[in-house]
């Protein structure tokens, strides 16, 4: 899990062209506006923020490819960050719409929203806040009217991620009540539509912290995380359909941990995987259907950051979870709250 989260954070930093910080920097970032990307494959749609809409048409042997990235409050430093404050109360939204797609080998739709990312050698003090009006939204929708080879839909929302190679001193990460991270993937077939394979996945990350040493931090998650994958069939199907969703709230990993408080109430985590048959009823079992869901809240891992492993010091930890987790589908379902793993 740590490798996944660290590699994800590094990839996000590379994608966003993060601002570089000098040693000892003190910084404050606030974003309260709106970033919206709207892409329609059939007809041009004006992008609501700063970039013109990307329109990709399918043709014989061709492909429809739509991708979007929104980034706000991103910092990468090769040294020490003294004080870093990041506040987000705005909206990041991506809508990829492939309408009445015909004659295409592949449809690929992806969206990534990221806000509040810190990466440095050491972080002395950090405050990351995802406010009550903050929203991260990815919607991928494809209406299919012909034979399609492969359909791939994916989304990721990431808020409040702190990665330090050596240490994180004091810190607070908050996703406030009313905040939302949502991914919605939808494929709809008409009577002539079919696909050789369908892949849908979504990942929401909130309040992630990884460092060799974490001294004194508080993490509060009161938001809502949703992954909704749906396929509407118009005829009998035998092609593989793979649906997966992952929600993580309040994850910390370090070799040495002093005092960590993780508190979660209100809000919810929900993964919903559905395939609706031609009769309008949900298909509950099929050899060609694979559905997976994972919800994790308040997870603490001691060790595994460096090769030396976790220390033998005293750990002061408090984890409170009053937080509903729900999932649907026929494959593996995993839900965990208030988890501690110690590797010494």
BAMAR-22671 format. One record per residue (C-alpha): residue number from 1; residue in three letters; y negated, z, x. Coordinates in Angstrom, 1 decimal. Each point is the difference from the previous one (the first is absolute). Layout:
[NUM, "ALA", [Y, Z, X]]
...
REM end
This chain:
[1, "UNK", [0.0, 0.0, 0.0]]
[2, "UNK", [-2.4, 0.9, 2.8]]
[3, "UNK", [0.5, -3.4, 1.7]]
[4, "UNK", [-0.6, -1.7, -3.3]]
[5, "UNK", [-3.3, 1.9, -0.6]]
[6, "UNK", [-1.3, -0.3, 3.5]]
[7, "UNK", [0.8, -3.7, 0.3]]
[8, "UNK", [-1.5, -0.6, -3.5]]
[9, "UNK", [-3.3, 1.8, 1.1]]
[10, "UNK", [-0.1, -2.1, 3.2]]
[11, "UNK", [0.6, -3.2, -1.9]]
[12, "UNK", [-2.8, 0.9, -2.4]]
[13, "UNK", [-2.4, 0.7, 2.8]]
[14, "UNK", [0.8, -3.4, 1.6]]
[15, "UNK", [-0.5, -1.8, -3.4]]
[16, "UNK", [-3.3, 1.7, -0.8]]
[17, "UNK", [-1.6, -0.4, 3.4]]
[18, "UNK", [-0.7, 3.7, 0.2]]
[19, "UNK", [-3.2, 1.3, 1.5]]
[20, "UNK", [0.5, 1.3, 3.5]]
[21, "UNK", [-1.2, 3.5, 0.9]]
[22, "UNK", [-1.1, 1.4, 3.3]]
[23, "UNK", [1.0, 3.4, 1.4]]
[24, "UNK", [-1.4, 3.0, -1.9]]
[25, "UNK", [-1.3, -2.0, -2.9]]
[26, "UNK", [-1.2, 1.6, -3.1]]
[27, "UNK", [0.0, -2.2, -3.1]]
[28, "UNK", [-0.4, 0.0, -3.7]]
[29, "UNK", [1.0, -2.9, -2.3]]
[30, "UNK", [-0.5, -0.3, -3.7]]
[31, "UNK", [1.1, -2.9, -2.3]]
[32, "UNK", [-1.0, 0.2, -3.7]]
[33, "UNK", [-0.1, -3.7, -0.9]]
[34, "UNK", [2.6, -2.6, -1.1]]
[35, "UNK", [2.2, -2.4, 2.0]]
[36, "UNK", [1.7, -2.5, -2.3]]
[37, "UNK", [2.1, -3.1, 0.8]]
[38, "UNK", [1.1, -2.3, -2.8]]
[39, "UNK", [2.1, -3.0, 0.8]]
[40, "UNK", [1.3, -2.4, -2.6]]
[41, "UNK", [2.3, -2.9, 0.9]]
[42, "UNK", [-0.8, -2.2, -3.0]]
[43, "UNK", [-3.7, 0.2, -0.3]]
[44, "UNK", [-2.7, 1.4, 2.3]]
[45, "UNK", [-1.2, 3.5, -0.8]]
[46, "UNK", [-3.1, 1.3, 1.6]]
[47, "UNK", [0.6, 2.9, 2.3]]
[48, "UNK", [-1.9, 3.0, -1.2]]
[49, "UNK", [-1.0, 1.3, 3.4]]
[50, "UNK", [-0.9, -2.0, 3.1]]
[51, "UNK", [2.6, -2.8, 0.5]]
[52, "UNK", [0.7, -3.1, -2.1]]
[53, "UNK", [3.3, -0.1, -1.8]]
[54, "UNK", [2.9, -1.5, 1.8]]
[55, "UNK", [1.8, -2.6, -2.1]]
[56, "UNK", [3.4, -1.3, 1.0]]
[57, "UNK", [1.8, -2.6, -2.1]]
[58, "UNK", [3.8, -0.7, 0.1]]
[59, "UNK", [1.4, -3.4, 0.6]]
[60, "UNK", [3.4, -1.5, 0.5]]
[61, "UNK", [1.6, 1.8, 2.9]]
[62, "UNK", [-3.1, 2.2, 0.4]]
[63, "UNK", [-0.8, 3.6, -0.4]]
[64, "UNK", [-2.5, 2.3, -1.7]]
[65, "UNK", [-1.3, 2.7, 2.3]]
[66, "UNK", [-2.5, 2.6, -1.0]]
[67, "UNK", [-1.0, 3.1, 2.1]]
[68, "UNK", [-2.9, 2.4, -0.1]]
[69, "UNK", [-1.2, 2.9, 2.2]]
[70, "UNK", [-2.7, 2.6, -0.8]]
[71, "UNK", [-1.0, 2.5, 2.6]]
[72, "UNK", [-2.6, 2.8, 0.0]]
[73, "UNK", [-0.6, 3.0, 2.3]]
[74, "UNK", [2.2, -0.9, 3.0]]
[75, "UNK", [-0.4, 1.5, 3.5]]
[76, "UNK", [2.0, -0.5, 3.2]]
[77, "UNK", [-0.9, 1.9, 3.2]]
[78, "UNK", [1.6, -0.1, 3.4]]
[79, "UNK", [-1.1, 3.6, 0.7]]
[80, "UNK", [-1.2, 3.1, -1.7]]
[81, "UNK", [-1.5, 0.2, -3.5]]
[82, "UNK", [-2.0, 3.2, -0.5]]
[83, "UNK", [-0.9, -0.2, -3.7]]
[84, "UNK", [1.0, -2.7, -2.4]]
[85, "UNK", [-0.9, -0.1, -3.7]]
[86, "UNK", [1.2, -2.7, -2.3]]
[87, "UNK", [-0.9, -0.1, -3.7]]
[88, "UNK", [1.2, -2.6, -2.5]]
[89, "UNK", [-0.9, -0.1, -3.6]]
[90, "UNK", [0.0, -3.7, -0.6]]
[91, "UNK", [2.5, -2.7, -1.1]]
[92, "UNK", [2.3, -2.3, 1.9]]
[93, "UNK", [1.6, -2.6, -2.1]]
[94, "UNK", [2.2, -3.1, 0.6]]
[95, "UNK", [1.2, -2.4, -2.7]]
[96, "UNK", [2.3, -2.8, 1.1]]
[97, "UNK", [0.7, -2.3, -3.0]]
[98, "UNK", [2.4, -3.0, 0.2]]
[99, "UNK", [-0.3, -1.6, -3.4]]
[100, "UNK", [2.5, -2.6, -1.3]]
[101, "UNK", [1.5, -0.7, 3.4]]
[102, "UNK", [2.1, -3.2, 0.3]]
[103, "UNK", [1.9, -1.8, 2.8]]
[104, "UNK", [-0.2, 2.7, 2.6]]
[105, "UNK", [2.5, 1.1, 2.7]]
[106, "UNK", [-1.6, 3.4, 0.2]]
[107, "UNK", [-2.6, 2.3, -1.5]]
[108, "UNK", [-1.3, 2.8, 2.2]]
[109, "UNK", [-2.6, 2.5, -1.2]]
[110, "UNK", [-1.1, 3.1, 1.9]]
[111, "UNK", [-2.9, 2.5, -0.1]]
[112, "UNK", [-1.0, 2.9, 2.2]]
[113, "UNK", [-2.7, 2.6, -0.6]]
[114, "UNK", [-0.8, 2.5, 2.7]]
[115, "UNK", [-2.7, 2.7, 0.3]]
[116, "UNK", [-0.5, 3.1, 2.1]]
[117, "UNK", [2.0, -0.7, 3.2]]
[118, "UNK", [-0.6, 1.8, 3.2]]
[119, "UNK", [1.9, -0.7, 3.3]]
[120, "UNK", [-0.9, 1.7, 3.3]]
[121, "UNK", [1.5, 1.8, 3.0]]
[122, "UNK", [-1.3, 3.3, -1.4]]
[123, "UNK", [-1.8, 0.9, -3.3]]
[124, "UNK", [-1.9, 3.3, 0.1]]
[125, "UNK", [-1.0, 0.2, -3.7]]
[126, "UNK", [0.5, -2.5, -2.8]]
[127, "UNK", [-0.8, -0.1, -3.7]]
[128, "UNK", [1.3, -2.9, -2.1]]
[129, "UNK", [-0.8, -0.1, -3.7]]
[130, "UNK", [1.2, -2.5, -2.6]]
[131, "UNK", [-2.1, 0.9, -3.0]]
[132, "UNK", [0.6, 0.4, -3.7]]
[133, "UNK", [-1.3, -3.5, -0.7]]
[134, "UNK", [1.8, -1.7, 2.9]]
[135, "UNK", [2.5, -2.7, -0.9]]
[136, "UNK", [2.3, -2.2, 2.1]]
[137, "UNK", [1.6, -2.7, -2.1]]
[138, "UNK", [2.3, -3.0, 0.8]]
[139, "UNK", [1.3, -2.4, -2.6]]
[140, "UNK", [2.2, -2.9, 0.8]]
[141, "UNK", [0.9, -2.2, -3.0]]
[142, "UNK", [1.9, -3.3, -0.2]]
[143, "UNK", [0.7, -2.1, -3.1]]
[144, "UNK", [2.8, -2.4, 0.9]]
[145, "UNK", [0.7, -3.3, -1.9]]
[146, "UNK", [2.3, -1.7, 2.4]]
[147, "UNK", [2.7, 0.5, 2.6]]
[148, "UNK", [-1.2, 2.2, 2.8]]
[149, "UNK", [1.8, 0.9, 3.2]]
[150, "UNK", [-1.1, 3.5, 0.9]]
[151, "UNK", [-2.7, 2.3, -1.6]]
[152, "UNK", [-1.3, 2.8, 2.2]]
[153, "UNK", [-2.5, 2.5, -1.3]]
[154, "UNK", [-1.2, 3.1, 2.0]]
[155, "UNK", [-2.8, 2.5, 0.0]]
[156, "UNK", [-1.2, 3.0, 2.0]]
[157, "UNK", [-2.7, 2.6, -0.6]]
[158, "UNK", [-0.8, 2.5, 2.8]]
[159, "UNK", [-2.6, 2.8, -0.1]]
[160, "UNK", [-0.7, 2.8, 2.4]]
[161, "UNK", [2.1, -0.7, 3.1]]
[162, "UNK", [-0.6, 1.9, 3.3]]
[163, "UNK", [2.0, -0.8, 3.1]]
[164, "UNK", [-0.7, 1.7, 3.3]]
[165, "UNK", [2.1, -0.4, 3.2]]
[166, "UNK", [-0.5, 3.6, 1.3]]
[167, "UNK", [-1.5, 2.3, -2.6]]
[168, "UNK", [-1.8, 0.5, -3.3]]
[169, "UNK", [-2.1, 3.2, -0.2]]
[170, "UNK", [-1.3, 0.9, -3.4]]
[171, "UNK", [0.1, -2.4, -2.9]]
[172, "UNK", [-0.2, -0.5, -3.7]]
[173, "UNK", [1.5, -2.9, -2.0]]
[174, "UNK", [-0.7, -0.2, -3.7]]
[175, "UNK", [1.0, -2.5, -2.7]]
[176, "UNK", [-2.0, 1.3, -3.0]]
[177, "UNK", [1.0, 0.3, -3.7]]
[178, "UNK", [-0.5, -3.4, -1.7]]
[179, "UNK", [0.6, -2.1, 3.1]]
[180, "UNK", [2.5, -2.8, -0.3]]
[181, "UNK", [2.2, -2.1, 2.2]]
[182, "UNK", [1.8, -2.7, -1.9]]
[183, "UNK", [2.1, -3.1, 0.7]]
[184, "UNK", [1.1, -2.3, -2.8]]
[185, "UNK", [2.4, -2.9, 0.8]]
[186, "UNK", [0.8, -2.3, -3.0]]
[187, "UNK", [2.1, -3.2, -0.2]]
[188, "UNK", [0.2, -1.8, -3.3]]
[189, "UNK", [2.3, -3.0, -0.7]]
[190, "UNK", [-0.3, -2.5, -2.8]]
[191, "UNK", [3.0, -2.0, -1.3]]
[192, "UNK", [-0.1, -2.4, 2.9]]
[193, "UNK", [-0.6, 2.5, 2.7]]
[194, "UNK", [2.5, 1.3, 2.6]]
[195, "UNK", [0.1, 1.4, 3.5]]
[196, "UNK", [2.6, 0.3, 2.7]]
[197, "UNK", [-1.1, 3.5, 1.0]]
[198, "UNK", [-2.7, 2.5, -1.0]]
[199, "UNK", [-1.3, 2.8, 2.2]]
[200, "UNK", [-2.5, 2.6, -1.3]]
[201, "UNK", [-1.1, 3.1, 2.0]]
[202, "UNK", [-2.9, 2.4, 0.0]]
[203, "UNK", [-1.1, 2.9, 2.3]]
[204, "UNK", [-2.6, 2.7, -0.7]]
[205, "UNK", [-1.0, 2.4, 2.9]]
[206, "UNK", [-2.3, 3.0, -0.4]]
[207, "UNK", [-0.9, 2.8, 2.5]]
[208, "UNK", [2.1, -1.0, 3.0]]
[209, "UNK", [-0.3, 1.9, 3.3]]
[210, "UNK", [1.9, -0.6, 3.2]]
[211, "UNK", [-0.7, 1.6, 3.4]]
[212, "UNK", [1.8, 1.7, 2.9]]
[213, "UNK", [-1.9, 3.2, -1.0]]
[214, "UNK", [-1.6, 1.0, -3.3]]
[215, "UNK", [-1.9, 3.3, 0.0]]
[216, "UNK", [-1.5, 0.9, -3.3]]
[217, "UNK", [-0.2, -2.5, -2.9]]
[218, "UNK", [-0.1, 0.0, -3.8]]
[219, "UNK", [1.2, -2.9, -2.1]]
[220, "UNK", [-0.6, -0.2, -3.8]]
[221, "UNK", [1.4, -2.8, -2.1]]
[222, "UNK", [-1.0, -0.1, -3.7]]
[223, "UNK", [0.0, -3.8, -0.5]]
[224, "UNK", [2.4, -2.4, -1.6]]
[225, "UNK", [2.3, -2.5, 1.8]]
[226, "UNK", [1.7, -2.8, -2.0]]
[227, "UNK", [2.2, -2.9, 1.0]]
[228, "UNK", [0.9, -2.3, -3.0]]
[229, "UNK", [2.4, -2.9, 0.6]]
[230, "UNK", [0.9, -2.2, -3.0]]
[231, "UNK", [1.8, -3.3, -0.5]]
[232, "UNK", [0.1, -1.8, -3.3]]
[233, "UNK", [2.9, -2.4, -0.4]]
[234, "UNK", [0.1, -2.9, -2.4]]
[235, "UNK", [3.7, -0.9, 0.5]]
[236, "UNK", [3.2, 1.4, 1.5]]
[237, "UNK", [-0.3, 0.9, 3.7]]
[238, "UNK", [2.3, 0.3, 3.0]]
[239, "UNK", [-2.5, -0.2, 2.8]]
[240, "UNK", [-0.6, 3.1, 2.1]]
[241, "UNK", [-2.9, 2.3, -1.2]]
[242, "UNK", [-1.1, 2.7, 2.4]]
[243, "UNK", [-2.5, 2.7, -1.1]]
[244, "UNK", [-1.2, 3.0, 2.0]]
[245, "UNK", [-2.8, 2.5, -0.1]]
[246, "UNK", [-1.1, 2.8, 2.4]]
[247, "UNK", [-2.6, 2.8, -0.6]]
[248, "UNK", [-0.8, 2.5, 2.7]]
[249, "UNK", [-2.6, 2.8, -0.5]]
[250, "UNK", [-0.7, 2.7, 2.6]]
[251, "UNK", [2.2, -0.9, 3.0]]
[252, "UNK", [-0.6, 1.7, 3.4]]
[253, "UNK", [2.1, -0.3, 3.2]]
[254, "UNK", [-0.6, 1.7, 3.3]]
[255, "UNK", [1.9, 1.6, 2.9]]
[256, "UNK", [-2.2, 3.1, -0.3]]
[257, "UNK", [-1.5, 1.2, -3.3]]
[258, "UNK", [-2.3, 3.0, -0.3]]
[259, "UNK", [-1.1, 0.5, -3.6]]
[260, "UNK", [0.5, -2.6, -2.6]]
[261, "UNK", [-0.7, 0.3, -3.7]]
[262, "UNK", [1.1, -2.7, -2.4]]
[263, "UNK", [-0.9, 0.3, -3.6]]
[264, "UNK", [0.8, -2.4, -2.9]]
[265, "UNK", [-0.8, 0.3, -3.7]]
[266, "UNK", [-1.1, -2.2, -2.8]]
[267, "UNK", [0.6, -3.7, 0.6]]
[268, "UNK", [3.4, -1.6, 0.2]]
[269, "UNK", [2.3, -2.4, 2.0]]
[270, "UNK", [1.8, -2.7, -1.9]]
[271, "UNK", [2.2, -3.0, 1.0]]
[272, "UNK", [1.0, -2.3, -2.8]]
[273, "UNK", [2.4, -2.8, 0.6]]
[274, "UNK", [0.8, -2.2, -3.0]]
[275, "UNK", [1.7, -3.4, -0.8]]
[276, "UNK", [-0.5, -1.1, -3.6]]
[277, "UNK", [2.5, -2.4, -1.4]]
[278, "UNK", [-0.5, -3.0, -2.3]]
[279, "UNK", [0.7, 2.3, -3.0]]
[280, "UNK", [-2.9, 2.3, 1.0]]
[281, "UNK", [2.2, 2.8, 1.1]]
[282, "UNK", [0.1, 1.6, 3.4]]
[283, "UNK", [3.1, -0.9, 2.1]]
[284, "UNK", [1.6, 3.2, 1.2]]
[285, "UNK", [2.8, -1.3, 2.1]]
[286, "UNK", [0.8, -3.3, 1.7]]
[287, "UNK", [1.7, -1.0, 3.3]]
[288, "UNK", [-3.1, -2.0, 1.0]]
[289, "UNK", [-2.4, 2.8, -0.5]]
[290, "UNK", [-1.1, 2.5, 2.7]]
[291, "UNK", [-2.6, 2.7, -0.8]]
[292, "UNK", [-1.1, 2.8, 2.3]]
[293, "UNK", [-2.7, 2.7, -0.4]]
[294, "UNK", [-1.2, 2.9, 2.2]]
[295, "UNK", [-2.6, 2.6, -0.8]]
[296, "UNK", [-0.9, 2.6, 2.7]]
[297, "UNK", [-2.5, 2.8, -0.3]]
[298, "UNK", [-0.9, 2.8, 2.5]]
[299, "UNK", [2.3, -1.0, 2.9]]
[300, "UNK", [-0.3, 1.8, 3.4]]
[301, "UNK", [2.0, -1.2, 3.0]]
[302, "UNK", [0.1, 2.1, 3.3]]
[303, "UNK", [1.0, -2.1, 3.0]]
[304, "UNK", [0.7, -3.6, 0.6]]
[305, "UNK", [-3.5, -1.0, 1.1]]
[306, "UNK", [0.6, 0.1, 3.7]]
[307, "UNK", [3.2, 0.1, 2.0]]
[308, "UNK", [-0.3, 3.7, 0.7]]
[309, "UNK", [0.6, 0.8, -3.7]]
[310, "UNK", [-1.4, 2.9, -2.0]]
[311, "UNK", [-1.0, 3.3, 1.6]]
[312, "UNK", [1.4, 3.5, -0.7]]
[313, "UNK", [-3.4, 1.4, -1.1]]
[314, "UNK", [-0.8, 1.7, -3.3]]
[315, "UNK", [-0.8, -2.3, -2.9]]
[316, "UNK", [-2.3, 1.1, -2.8]]
[317, "UNK", [0.6, -2.3, -2.9]]
[318, "UNK", [-0.8, 0.1, -3.7]]
[319, "UNK", [1.1, -2.7, -2.4]]
[320, "UNK", [-0.7, 0.0, -3.8]]
[321, "UNK", [1.1, -2.8, -2.3]]
[322, "UNK", [-0.7, -0.1, -3.8]]
[323, "UNK", [0.3, -3.7, -0.3]]
[324, "UNK", [2.2, -2.3, -2.1]]
[325, "UNK", [2.0, -2.7, 1.7]]
[326, "UNK", [1.7, -2.8, -2.1]]
[327, "UNK", [2.0, -3.1, 0.8]]
[328, "UNK", [2.0, -2.6, -1.9]]
[329, "UNK", [2.6, -2.5, 1.0]]
[330, "UNK", [3.7, -0.3, 0.7]]
[331, "UNK", [0.1, 0.3, 3.8]]
[332, "UNK", [-0.6, 2.9, 2.3]]
[333, "UNK", [-2.6, 2.5, -1.2]]
[334, "UNK", [-1.5, 2.6, 2.4]]
[335, "UNK", [-2.5, 2.7, -0.9]]
[336, "UNK", [-1.0, 2.9, 2.2]]
[337, "UNK", [-2.6, 2.7, -0.1]]
[338, "UNK", [-0.9, 2.7, 2.5]]
[339, "UNK", [2.3, -1.1, 2.9]]
[340, "UNK", [0.1, 1.4, 3.6]]
[341, "UNK", [2.1, -1.4, 2.8]]
[342, "UNK", [0.1, 1.7, 3.4]]
[343, "UNK", [1.4, -1.7, 3.0]]
[344, "UNK", [0.1, 2.2, 3.1]]
REM end
